[in-house]
Amino acid sequence: IINSWIREKVLLAQAEKSLSGSQFQFEEKINSYRNALLVSEYEKQFVNSRLNREVTEDEVLTFHYSNPELFKLPEHVVRALFVHLPEEELGLDSVKIWLAEADSTSIPRLEKWSIEHNAVFAIDTDYWWFLSDLLNHIPLQIYRIQDQLKNRKVIVFTNENRTYMLRILEHRLKDLPSPLAIASEQIEELIIQERRRNLLDELRDDLVKEAWSLGFISRDSIPI
């Protein structure tokens, strides 16, 4: 720590000595940097003390509906359920029925069965998967992608000694507006950012109006 402090002092002294001819330019830059830091810190504290970070579901829904162009999908997405387990497992008819029904009665049964049989499963009916993420878990062969995504039947296949069962509940194609569930977190942040900008705009406008009214600035004091 001492050596670091000494180095800093020595370098600062040498810099001031060597750059003395540019002192005015450097002081101007330092003042500009200081002013920017002061303004930035003041604005930060002002916004943090007033910013409402609570975003309602209605606000998210309205923003999503009004700005679909902001949320175009980079790839296909699906709501899907799947279960997979060793190929030798028997008695999968019930699993197929539960996947086909996918309701408030069948999903708890499917979860219980999957846990008891040590299966790998994902059965959240509200969750949207990017297709590439889903294919990391389910090695489905893709050949006619749009037709396959439209299929709402339970798909059963085997791969590397495991049985896979997949049910697609809903899909949305690349470049279409994203489902609300995928975009909601981004929308909340965009709404908060907009509130932050509005607070800063109001602050700046109010301060300028106050400065004019109190005579802190006048037309003669404005550099042209």
C-alpha positions in Angstrom: 0.0 0.0 0.0 2.8 2.4 0.9 4.7 1.7 -2.3 1.6 2.2 -4.3 0.9 5.6 -2.6 4.5 6.7 -3.2 4.4 5.7 -6.9 1.1 7.6 -7.3 2.6 10.8 -5.8 5.8 10.6 -7.8 4.0 10.0 -11.0 1.5 12.8 -10.3 4.4 15.3 -9.5 6.2 14.3 -12.7 3.0 14.6 -14.8 2.2 18.1 -13.4 5.8 19.2 -14.1 5.9 17.8 -17.7 2.4 18.9 -18.7 2.5 22.4 -17.1 2.1 24.0 -20.6 -1.2 22.2 -21.0 -2.5 23.1 -17.5 -5.5 25.1 -18.7 -6.7 22.4 -21.0 -6.3 19.7 -18.3 -8.1 21.8 -15.7 -10.9 22.3 -18.1 -11.2 18.6 -18.6 -11.0 17.9 -14.9 -13.7 20.4 -14.2 -15.9 18.9 -16.9 -15.3 15.4 -15.5 -16.1 16.7 -11.9 -19.2 18.4 -13.1 -20.4 15.3 -14.9 -19.8 13.1 -11.8 -21.7 15.5 -9.6 -24.7 15.7 -12.0 -24.7 11.9 -12.5 -24.6 11.2 -8.7 -27.3 13.8 -8.0 -29.6 12.4 -10.8 -29.0 8.9 -9.5 -30.0 9.8 -6.0 -33.0 11.8 -7.2 -34.3 8.9 -9.3 -33.6 6.2 -6.7 -35.6 8.1 -4.1 -38.6 8.5 -6.4 -38.6 5.7 -8.9 -41.6 3.3 -8.7 -40.3 -0.1 -9.5 -43.6 -1.9 -9.2 -45.0 -2.9 -12.6 -48.5 -4.3 -12.8 -49.7 -7.1 -15.0 -51.9 -4.7 -16.9 -49.0 -2.4 -17.7 -46.9 -5.4 -19.0 -49.9 -6.6 -21.1 -50.5 -3.1 -22.6 -46.8 -2.6 -23.4 -46.6 -6.0 -25.0 -49.7 -5.4 -27.1 -48.6 -1.9 -28.1 -45.1 -2.8 -29.1 -45.0 -6.2 -30.8 -42.2 -5.2 -33.1 -39.9 -5.0 -30.0 -40.3 -8.7 -29.2 -39.8 -10.7 -32.4 -38.7 -14.2 -31.7 -35.1 -15.1 -32.6 -36.2 -18.7 -33.1 -39.2 -21.0 -32.8 -40.6 -21.5 -29.3 -43.0 -24.1 -27.8 -44.9 -24.9 -24.7 -44.2 -28.5 -24.2 -44.1 -31.3 -21.7 -41.7 -34.3 -21.8 -40.6 -37.3 -19.8 -37.7 -39.6 -20.6 -36.3 -42.7 -18.8 -34.4 -45.9 -19.5 -35.8 -47.9 -22.5 -36.5 -51.0 -20.4 -39.2 -49.2 -18.4 -42.6 -50.8 -19.0 -46.2 -49.6 -18.4 -46.0 -46.2 -20.1 -49.6 -46.1 -21.2 -50.6 -44.1 -18.2 -47.8 -41.6 -18.9 -49.0 -41.2 -22.4 -52.6 -40.6 -21.3 -51.5 -38.0 -18.7 -49.4 -36.2 -21.2 -52.3 -36.2 -23.6 -54.7 -34.8 -21.0 -52.2 -32.3 -19.4 -54.8 -30.9 -17.0 -54.9 -30.2 -13.3 -55.7 -33.8 -12.5 -53.2 -35.6 -14.8 -50.2 -33.3 -14.2 -49.8 -34.1 -10.5 -50.2 -37.8 -11.2 -47.5 -37.6 -13.9 -45.2 -35.7 -11.6 -45.7 -38.4 -8.8 -45.1 -41.2 -11.3 -42.0 -39.6 -12.7 -40.4 -39.0 -9.3 -41.2 -42.6 -8.3 -39.6 -44.0 -11.5 -36.6 -41.7 -11.4 -37.6 -40.2 -14.8 -36.3 -36.9 -16.2 -39.3 -34.7 -16.7 -40.5 -31.1 -17.4 -44.2 -30.7 -17.0 -44.8 -27.0 -16.4 -47.7 -26.3 -18.8 -47.0 -22.5 -18.8 -43.3 -22.6 -19.6 -42.1 -21.6 -23.1 -39.0 -23.4 -24.5 -36.8 -22.0 -27.2 -36.6 -24.9 -29.6 -32.9 -25.2 -29.4 -33.1 -25.5 -25.6 -35.7 -28.2 -25.8 -33.7 -30.2 -28.3 -30.8 -30.2 -25.9 -33.1 -32.3 -23.6 -35.1 -34.2 -26.2 -33.1 -35.5 -29.3 -36.1 -35.2 -31.6 -35.2 -35.6 -35.3 -36.2 -32.5 -37.2 -37.3 -32.9 -40.8 -40.4 -30.8 -41.4 -40.2 -28.4 -38.6 -43.4 -26.4 -39.0 -45.5 -29.6 -39.5 -43.9 -31.2 -36.5 -44.5 -28.2 -34.3 -48.2 -28.3 -35.2 -48.6 -31.9 -34.0 -50.4 -31.9 -30.7 -50.3 -35.7 -30.2 -47.9 -37.4 -27.8 -44.7 -38.2 -29.6 -42.9 -41.4 -28.4 -39.4 -42.5 -29.6 -36.2 -44.1 -28.3 -32.7 -42.9 -28.5 -29.5 -44.3 -27.0 -31.4 -46.8 -24.8 -33.9 -44.2 -23.5 -37.6 -43.7 -24.1 -38.7 -40.2 -24.8 -42.3 -38.9 -24.6 -43.0 -35.4 -25.8 -46.2 -33.4 -26.0 -46.3 -30.0 -27.7 -49.1 -27.8 -26.3 -48.5 -24.6 -28.3 -45.9 -23.1 -30.6 -44.9 -19.8 -32.1 -42.6 -19.4 -35.1 -39.5 -17.4 -35.5 -39.9 -13.6 -36.2 -43.4 -13.6 -34.8 -44.1 -11.5 -31.6 -42.9 -13.3 -28.5 -45.4 -14.8 -26.1 -45.9 -12.5 -23.1 -44.4 -15.1 -20.7 -41.0 -14.8 -22.5 -41.0 -11.1 -22.8 -42.5 -10.1 -19.4 -39.1 -9.5 -17.6 -37.8 -7.5 -20.5 -41.0 -5.4 -20.6 -40.8 -4.7 -16.9 -37.3 -3.4 -17.3 -38.3 -1.3 -20.3 -41.2 0.3 -18.3 -38.9 1.1 -15.4 -36.3 2.6 -17.8 -39.1 4.8 -19.3 -40.1 5.9 -15.9 -36.5 6.8 -15.1 -36.2 8.8 -18.3 -39.4 10.7 -17.5 -38.2 11.5 -14.0 -35.0 12.9 -15.3 -36.7 14.9 -18.0 -39.1 16.4 -15.5 -36.2 17.2 -13.1 -34.2 19.0 -15.8 -37.2 20.9 -17.1 -38.2 22.0 -13.5 -34.7 23.1 -12.6 -34.4 25.2 -15.8 -37.8 26.8 -15.2 -36.8 27.5 -11.6 -33.5 29.0 -12.6 -35.2 31.3 -15.1 -37.8 32.4 -12.6 -35.2 33.1 -9.9 -32.9 35.0 -12.3 -30.0 32.5 -12.0 -29.9 32.4 -15.7 -30.7 35.1 -18.3 -30.4 35.5 -22.0 -27.2 37.6 -21.4 -25.6 34.8 -19.4 -26.0 32.2 -22.1 -22.8 31.7 -24.2 -23.5 32.0 -27.9 
